[in-house]
């Protein structure tokens, strides 16, 4: 969904409201929030947001329309959780830049956001082209904490709109320890596909990313399935050794 809210004929683009006008008691945090987030507030598009009923917590998935201005390949999405202290008029926040909306959702979910409350607005951006894309997006949102991102590149060329992401499985026993996720946007149909491949080494994963950006990549190799755990075979009761008593 790297083309989200960046095409002028996609209709009205909503603005983000962090609802922090009265939360200015901590000047240092306010300054950090301005430097990291608010300085580009008018260029951030709220793709998804969730607010708790008491107004204490807010979670945002934001698209940064300035990300690739002079920075080819840059990460285009922000995930931001906010916590407000109404009594002290202070707030705290975290922020992470990520290459795909599903990864931003995952980052927020694993920081307390309800999984079913942070769905991306379907009117903002290209829609999933097929069920395989939907399935992989749901899995990335749910299981994103199982992988560490090592590399990403977004090219927002209308003729070849693509994002490649190289991931490392945190479980060293994974049969495909390195993954590549590639998103391709069809700017005519205004849809996107998401696919995943598995690699044995980081060098192979990064080479595939380079080849895709150069237009020379072959098909993604399949992810090797994780072997089902085998249950130990226990001896029958008749064959089980008896505990030896203590000798006197």
C-alpha positions as CSV (number, residue, x, y, z in Angstrom):
1,X,0.0,0.0,0.0
2,X,2.9,2.3,-0.6
3,X,0.8,4.5,-2.9
4,X,-1.6,5.4,-0.2
5,X,-3.1,8.8,-0.3
6,X,-0.5,10.1,-2.8
7,X,-2.5,10.1,-6.0
8,X,-4.4,13.4,-6.5
9,X,-7.5,11.9,-7.9
10,X,-8.2,9.7,-4.9
11,X,-10.5,12.3,-3.3
12,X,-10.3,14.2,0.0
13,X,-7.3,13.3,2.2
14,X,-8.1,13.4,5.9
15,X,-5.8,15.2,8.4
16,X,-4.4,13.8,11.5
17,X,-5.3,15.3,14.9
18,X,-3.2,14.2,17.8
19,X,-5.5,16.0,20.3
20,X,-2.6,17.4,22.3
21,X,-3.5,21.1,22.5
22,X,-3.8,21.1,26.3
23,X,-0.9,18.7,27.0
24,X,2.0,21.0,27.2
25,X,3.3,20.7,30.8
26,X,6.5,18.8,29.8
27,X,8.4,21.1,27.5
28,X,11.1,18.5,26.6
29,X,8.6,15.9,25.5
30,X,6.7,18.5,23.5
31,X,9.9,19.5,21.8
32,X,10.8,15.9,20.9
33,X,7.3,15.2,19.6
34,X,7.5,18.3,17.4
35,X,10.9,17.3,16.0
36,X,10.0,13.7,15.4
37,X,6.4,14.0,14.3
38,X,4.5,17.3,14.4
39,X,6.9,19.2,12.2
40,X,5.4,17.2,9.2
41,X,1.9,16.9,10.7
42,X,0.2,18.5,7.6
43,X,1.8,15.8,5.4
44,X,0.8,12.8,7.5
45,X,-2.3,10.9,6.4
46,X,-4.1,8.9,9.2
47,X,-4.7,5.4,7.6
48,X,-5.9,3.9,10.9
49,X,-6.4,5.2,14.4
50,X,-7.8,4.0,17.7
51,X,-8.6,5.9,20.9
52,X,-9.6,4.4,24.2
53,X,-12.8,5.6,25.7
54,X,-11.1,7.4,28.6
55,X,-9.0,9.4,26.1
56,X,-5.7,8.2,27.7
57,X,-4.4,6.0,24.8
58,X,-4.3,6.7,21.1
59,X,-2.7,4.6,18.3
60,X,-2.0,5.8,14.8
61,X,-0.9,4.3,11.5
62,X,0.2,7.2,9.4
63,X,1.4,7.6,5.8
64,X,4.1,10.2,5.3
65,X,3.7,11.9,2.0
66,X,7.1,13.6,2.3
67,X,9.1,10.4,3.0
68,X,10.6,9.9,-0.5
69,X,11.2,13.6,-1.2
70,X,14.9,13.6,-1.9
71,X,15.2,10.3,0.0
72,X,14.7,7.4,-2.5
73,X,13.7,4.2,-0.8
74,X,12.7,5.7,2.5
75,X,10.2,4.2,4.9
76,X,6.8,5.7,4.3
77,X,4.7,4.7,7.3
78,X,4.7,5.8,11.0
79,X,3.3,3.9,13.9
80,X,2.7,6.1,17.0
81,X,1.2,5.2,20.3
82,X,0.3,8.1,22.6
83,X,-0.5,8.1,26.3
84,X,-2.0,11.2,28.0
85,X,-2.0,12.2,31.6
86,X,-5.0,14.5,31.9
87,X,-4.3,15.5,35.5
88,X,-0.7,16.6,34.8
89,X,-1.3,17.8,31.3
90,X,1.5,15.7,30.0
91,X,1.9,12.9,27.4
92,X,4.3,10.3,26.3
93,X,4.8,8.7,22.9
94,X,6.8,6.3,20.8
95,X,7.3,6.2,17.1
96,X,8.6,3.8,14.5
97,X,9.1,4.2,10.8
98,X,8.1,1.1,8.8
99,X,7.8,0.0,5.2
100,X,4.3,-1.5,5.2
101,X,1.0,-0.7,6.9
102,X,0.7,-4.3,8.2
103,X,4.0,-3.9,9.9
104,X,2.9,-0.6,11.5
105,X,-0.2,-2.4,12.7
106,X,1.8,-5.2,14.2
107,X,4.1,-2.7,16.0
108,X,1.1,-1.1,17.6
109,X,-0.7,-4.3,18.5
110,X,2.3,-5.5,20.4
111,X,2.2,-2.2,22.4
112,X,-1.3,-2.7,23.6
113,X,-3.6,-1.7,20.7
114,X,-6.6,-4.1,20.2
115,X,-5.9,-6.1,17.0
116,X,-9.5,-5.5,15.7
117,X,-9.4,-1.8,16.3
118,X,-6.6,-0.6,14.0
119,X,-7.8,-1.7,10.5
120,X,-6.7,0.5,7.6
121,X,-9.4,2.8,6.1
122,X,-10.3,1.0,2.8
123,X,-10.9,4.4,1.1
124,X,-7.2,5.4,1.6
125,X,-5.0,3.6,-0.8
126,X,-5.0,0.7,-3.2
127,X,-7.0,-2.3,-2.2
128,X,-5.7,-5.9,-1.9
129,X,-5.8,-7.5,-5.3
130,X,-6.4,-11.1,-4.0
131,X,-7.0,-13.3,-1.0
132,X,-3.3,-14.2,-0.8
133,X,-2.5,-10.5,-0.1
134,X,-5.2,-10.3,2.6
135,X,-3.9,-13.5,4.3
136,X,-0.3,-12.3,4.3
137,X,-1.3,-8.9,5.6
138,X,-3.2,-10.4,8.5
139,X,-0.3,-12.7,9.3
140,X,2.2,-9.8,9.3
141,X,0.0,-7.7,11.5
142,X,-0.4,-10.6,14.0
143,X,3.1,-12.2,13.9
144,X,5.3,-9.2,13.1
145,X,7.1,-9.5,16.4
146,X,8.6,-12.8,15.2
147,X,10.8,-11.1,12.7
148,X,13.4,-8.3,12.7
149,X,13.6,-6.0,9.7
150,X,17.0,-5.8,8.1
151,X,16.4,-3.9,4.9
152,X,13.7,-2.2,2.9
153,X,13.3,0.0,-0.2
154,X,10.3,1.7,-1.6
155,X,10.2,2.9,-5.2
156,X,7.1,5.0,-5.9
157,X,7.5,5.0,-9.7
158,X,4.0,4.8,-11.2
159,X,5.3,2.4,-13.8
160,X,6.8,0.1,-11.2
161,X,5.6,0.9,-7.7
162,X,7.3,-1.6,-5.5
163,X,8.4,-2.1,-1.9
164,X,10.8,-4.9,-0.9
165,X,11.5,-5.8,2.7
166,X,14.1,-8.3,4.0
167,X,13.3,-9.9,7.4
168,X,15.1,-12.2,9.7
169,X,13.2,-14.8,11.7
170,X,13.9,-14.4,15.5
171,X,13.5,-18.2,15.9
172,X,16.8,-19.6,14.9
173,X,15.2,-23.0,14.2
174,X,13.1,-21.5,11.3
175,X,13.6,-23.5,8.1
176,X,13.5,-20.3,6.1
177,X,15.4,-17.9,8.5
178,X,15.4,-15.0,6.0
179,X,12.2,-13.7,4.3
180,X,11.5,-11.2,1.6
181,X,8.2,-9.5,1.4
182,X,7.4,-7.7,-1.8
183,X,4.5,-5.3,-2.4
184,X,3.6,-4.3,-5.9
185,X,1.0,-1.6,-6.7
186,X,-1.1,-1.5,-9.9
187,X,-1.7,2.2,-10.3
188,X,-4.2,1.6,-13.1
189,X,-6.4,-0.8,-11.2
190,X,-5.5,0.9,-7.9
191,X,-4.8,-2.5,-6.2
192,X,-1.7,-4.0,-4.6
193,X,-0.3,-7.5,-4.1
194,X,1.8,-8.8,-1.3
195,X,4.0,-11.9,-1.6
196,X,6.6,-13.6,0.6
197,X,9.6,-15.8,-0.2
198,X,12.0,-17.7,2.0
199,X,15.8,-17.8,1.9
200,X,18.5,-19.7,3.7
201,X,21.0,-16.8,3.9
202,X,20.8,-13.0,4.2
203,X,23.0,-12.7,1.1
204,X,20.4,-14.5,-1.0
205,X,17.6,-12.4,0.4
206,X,19.3,-9.1,-0.3
207,X,20.4,-10.3,-3.8
208,X,16.8,-11.0,-4.7
209,X,15.8,-7.5,-3.5
210,X,18.5,-5.9,-5.6
211,X,17.4,-8.1,-8.6
212,X,13.8,-7.1,-8.2
213,X,14.6,-3.4,-8.1
214,X,16.7,-3.9,-11.3
215,X,13.9,-5.8,-12.9
216,X,15.8,-9.0,-13.3
217,X,14.5,-11.1,-10.3
218,X,13.0,-14.6,-10.8
219,X,10.1,-15.9,-8.8
220,X,10.3,-15.7,-5.1
221,X,11.4,-19.1,-3.7
222,X,8.7,-20.6,-1.4
223,X,8.9,-20.4,2.4
224,X,9.9,-23.8,3.7
225,X,7.2,-25.0,6.1
226,X,8.0,-25.4,9.8
227,X,8.1,-29.0,10.7
228,X,5.4,-30.1,13.0
229,X,6.7,-30.9,16.5
230,X,6.9,-34.7,17.1
231,X,5.5,-36.1,20.3
232,X,7.9,-38.3,22.2
233,X,7.0,-42.0,22.2
234,X,6.5,-43.0,25.8
235,X,7.0,-46.6,27.0
236,X,3.9,-48.6,27.9
237,X,3.2,-49.0,31.6
238,X,4.4,-52.6,31.4
239,X,7.7,-51.6,30.0
240,X,8.2,-48.5,32.2
241,X,11.1,-49.0,34.6
242,X,10.1,-49.1,38.2
243,X,11.8,-46.7,40.7
244,X,14.4,-48.4,42.8
245,X,13.8,-48.4,46.5
246,X,16.5,-47.2,48.9
247,X,18.6,-50.0,50.3
248,X,18.8,-50.3,54.0
